[in-house]
């Protein structure tokens, strides 16, 4: 932001500055490794035989499936709610995209036998004079929140205004828990006399059979996926931050952070209170601004415009020119509706009698936010009707298309 100011610019870190246009997010490219073995999420040329990679990749799958709601809570903010689920931003349902090659490998594992890996293929650019190059085995699926992209996972749901520290702590903790489970499984089998290769295959099969429901390579925006994810795969669709943040208070989440020495239940609870307060405050500030803009900016401009049109129509009529008052009636109706909705929103903002913080957040999500959208609907309609000379704010056209 400071650099932008030096150049006469403004840096917008809000996740959705403009409705209907791609928002802003951070893609967290995440992998794990060490100094002796390098990147532990690098599949190599033959991922089907790279058992180290398969175990670590499988551990990630388990983590996202078991703690998907926690991952959703890690990116839950009032402004990110505007962005998720459209215009190339991932949906709120946490799923893992692996790509065709790895999908096939894990399908083989589920069937009990690994025979090989599919070729990732060659990128066809349609231009004969350009050299060919290998296609990324992960390929591109912008509707997935958690995608494998060659030798790392990319978490695409983090908001542009967020620090990546929280999501990274969450991912690392989830993986640590899964690796503990993998290690316990292998050690238990080997102690009973099972050879290591058989133990690895059995562990991977158990892992993918139990947690493979989180793997999805289709359209994350589709209604079919949302229905399938919840009803058939048992995934949670936490649509708003008000739905997601209370996950931090769930016993399994508290146990996860506590047993790994990351955060105590008290520390986790304090974070919930802070995030919840930030969420409520952000929505209330936005709602009060909506009311203020409607009352002190748009309403006076619309009334002045109606007065000008009315005077002009009367003057024309006295000179024998009849234009009709349909437009006058239309604008008056829009103004009346906006005034009614802003009054309703203003009244809702006076309510503060809530039994719990969760109840207050749900009120913000299900009452305040929809009422803000209602006011905006009529304000946007008036923007297209009132003279630019009278309109008190920059229009979308001015902000986006006029230099």
N, C-alpha and C positions, 0 to 999 in steps of 0.2 A: 504493500500500500504506500509506503514512504517513497519507494522508487517511482511509482506511478505519478505521484504528486510532483516530483522533480521534472517530469516531462509533460506536465499539463494534462495528465490522464487520471482516471479513477479506476482502481482495481476492485472489481465486484467479486467478493468471495461468498456471496449468498448463493445457495445451491440452485435457486430457480428465480433469477431476476426477472425473466419474461415468460409469461404464461404461453404454453403451446410451442415454445422453442427450447432446444436442448439446454439442459441445465449444466451445472458444474460439479464435478466430483473428483476424487483422487483415486487412482488405481494403485493399490498397494501391491507391488511385486514382491513376493515372499518365498524364500527358500531357506533350507537349513544345510549346514555343512560343517566341516572341521578342517584342520590344517593337514591331516594325513590322507583323508579320503575325498576331499573336495566337496562338491555339491552333491548332497545325498538325494536330491530330487531330479538328478539328471538320468534319464532312462537309457541313454546311449543308443546305439543303432539297433540293438536287439532287446527291447524292454522285457520281452517274455522270459529271458534268461537272467535278467538283472534282479536277483532276489532282494538285494539291499534296497534298490529303488522301489520295488513292489511293496515291500514291507512299510517303507516310509510313506509311500503314496496311499497305501491302504490305511495307515494310521491317520492320515489327514481325512480320508473319507469317513472313518469312524468318528473323528472329532467333530466334523461338520454335522453329521447325522445326529450324534448324541447331544451336541450343544449348539445346534443351529439357532434356537431362540436366543441364546446368549450372544451369538455372533450378530444377530439382528439388533439386540440391545446395545451392542458396542457402537452402532452407527445411528442410534436413535436420537434425532434432534428435531425441533419444530420445523426448521428450514429444510432439512433433508426429506421430510415427509412430502414436501411439495414436488420433489424430484423423482423419487423412486417409482418405478413402474411404467415409465413411458419415455419417448424420445431418446432411445438408446441407453437409458438408465436401467439398472437391473430391478427386478421386482422384490417385494418384501419377503417372499418365501426363499429361504436359504437352500440352494441346491448346488451340486458340483458338476461342472462340465469337464469331461476328460478328453473328448475327441474320439473319432472312429477307431483309431489304432488301439488306444488304451481300453476303450469300451470292449473291444474284441478280446483283448488279453484277459481282462477281469471276467468276461463271460466264460472263457475257457477255464479259468480258475474255479468258477462256480460249478462247472461241469466236471471238475475233478482231474483235469489233465491239460497241461500247457504244451502246445505243439509248435507255435511260431507266432510271428507278429506280422500284421498287415503292413504293406508298404505305404508310407505316408503320401506318396505320389509326387508329381511334378506340377508346379504352378504354370497354368496356361494363360499367357498374357495376350494371346491372339496376334502377336507381332513376330514374324519369322526371323527378323534381323536381330532380335534380342536373345541373349543366351537364356537357357532354361535354368531354373533353380528349384531345389526341393521345397515342397509345401510343408508348412509347419504342421506337425502331427496334431497339434491342438486346434488349429484353424481358428475361425472367428465366430463367436456367438455372443453378441452384445447383450442378449437378454439373460445371460447367466451371471449371478452375483459372484461366483467363485469358480474360476476357470483355470484349467491347466494350460499353460502356454509354452510348451517346449521343454523347459527345465526348471519351472517354478510355477507357483499358483499366483493368480492375480485376483485380489479381492476388490471388486469394482463398485461396492456400495458405499464406501466412505465419502462423507460430504466434503465439499471444497473448503468449508470453514472449520473443519475439524482438525485436531492434531491426530496423527496416525498412531500415537503412542498407545492409546486405549485399545484400538483394534489389534495392534501387534501383540500387546500383552495377552489379549484374549486368545489369539491364534496360537501363540507359543504355549500357553497354559493348556489349551485343548490338545495340542500335539503331544505335550509331555505326558498327559494322562493316557493318551492312546498308546504311546510308546511303552509306558509302564505295563499296560495290558498285553501288548505284543510280547514284551520280554518275559512276563509271567507265564504266558501261554507256552512259549518256546522252552523255557527252563523247566516247566512242569512236565512237558512231554519227553524232553531229553532225559530227565531224571528217571523216567519210567522205562528207558531203554529205546525210545523211538529215535531213529537217525535224524539228523538235523534237516535234511532235504524234505523228508516226509513231514516233519514237524512244521516246517515253513509252509508247505502246501496246505496242510490241514488248518493252520492258523489263518492263512490268507482266505481259504474257502469259508471258514466260519465267519471271518470278518466281512467279506463281501455279501454272504448270504444274509447276515444280520443287519448290515448297514448300507447295502447297495440301493435301498429305496431313495437315498438322497442324490444318487447319480442321475442326471437328466440332460439330454442333449438337444431337446426340442425348443419350441418357442415359449419362453418364460412369461410372455405377455398373455398367452391364450387363456380363454375361460376354461377350456378343457383341462389344461395343466393345473390351474388353480383348484379345480374340482378334484382331479386325480390326486394331486399332492396331498390334499387334506383328507379326502374320504378313503382313498385306496392305499396311500403310502404313509399316512399318519404324520405328515409334516405340518407344522404350525404356520398359519398365515397371520402374522402380527402386522396389521396394516399400518398402524400409527405408532409413534413413539409412546403414546399413552398405553398402548397394548404391550409394547416391548420392554419398557424400562422396569416394570415390576418383576421381570424375570430375575433381576439381580437379587431379589429377596427369596427366591425359591431355594428350598433345602439342598437340592443336588448341586446347584451353582455355588452356594456358600461352602458346601463340602469340598467341591473341586478346588476352589481358590485356597481354602484353609489347609487341606491336606498336603498341597504342594508348596505351602509357605509363601504364597503370593500376596494374598489379602486375607485378613481375618474377617469374620462375619460382621464385626463392628465397622471395620474400614469399608466393607462392601455396602453396608447399610447407609453409611454416611455419603457415599458416592451416589446412591440412589436418591437420597434426599436432595442433594445438590443438583443432579441432573433433572429431577422432577421440578424443582423450583425454577430452574432455567427454562424448562419447557413451558411452564405455566406463565412465567413472566414474559417470555418472547411472544406468546400468542395474545396475551392481554395488551401488550404494548402495540402490537400490530392492529388489533381490533380497535383500540382507542384512536389510532391514527386513521383507520378507515372511517370511523364516525366523524372525526375532525375534518377530514378531506371532504366528506359528503356534505357536512353542514356548513363549513366556513369557506369552502372553495367551489364545489360543483353547484350547490344549491343557489348561491347568489348569481353565479354565471348563467345558470339556466333560466332563472327568473328574469334577469336582464335581457337575455336573448328572446324570451317569450314576449316581454314588454316591447322590445324593438320590432319583432315580427308583427305583433298586434297593431302597433302604431302604423307600421308600413302598410299592412293590409287595409286598415281603416282609411289611410290616405289614398291608396289606390282605388278603393271602392268609391270614395267621394269624387274621384275623377273618372268613374265609369269602368274601372278595371276590376273584374271579379276573379280572384285566384283560388278562393276556397280556403278553409281553415283546417284542412285535414292534418297538415304537418304540425300546426299549432297544437291540435288536440293530441297528436301522437307524442310530442315532446312533453306536454303537460302530464300525460299518463305515465311516461317513463319517470319523470321527476317525482310524481306522487308515489309511485311504487318504491323508488329509491329512498324517499323520505320515510316511508312506512317501515322499510326494512332496516334502515339505520337507527330508527327509534327503537325497534325491537332489539337490535344488537346492543344499543346503549343500555337498555333495561337489563339485558342478560348479564352485562358486565358488572352490575351492582350486586349480583349474587355471590356471596362468600361463605355461605353456611354449608360446609361439606364435612362429612364424618371422617374422611380419610384423604390423604394426598392423592391416592389412586382415583378416588371419586372426582376430585377436582380436575385431574388430568383428563378423565373421560368426558367431563363437562366441556372442557376446552376443545377436545377433539370432535365431539359429536354434536355440540350445540353452538359454541362460539365460531369455530372454523366454518361450518356450513352457512351460518348467518352472515359471516364476512363475505363468502362467495356470492350470496344472494345480493348483497349491496353492490358488490363489484359488477355483477351481471348487468344491472341497470346503469351503473356508472359508465361501464364500457359502451353500452348502447348510446348513452347521451354524448359520449366523446365523439361518436360518428355523426352526431346531429348538430351540435353547437358550433358556432363560428370559432375558427382558430384564434381570432383576435380576443375573444372573451374567455376561451377555455383556460383555466388557471394553472394547468400543469402541462409538462411536455407530453405530447401524444406518442403512441407507439411508432407512428410513421416518422415523427421527428427524431426519436431516439434511435431507431434502427436503420432508417434509410436516407435521412437528410443530413448531409455533412455540415 
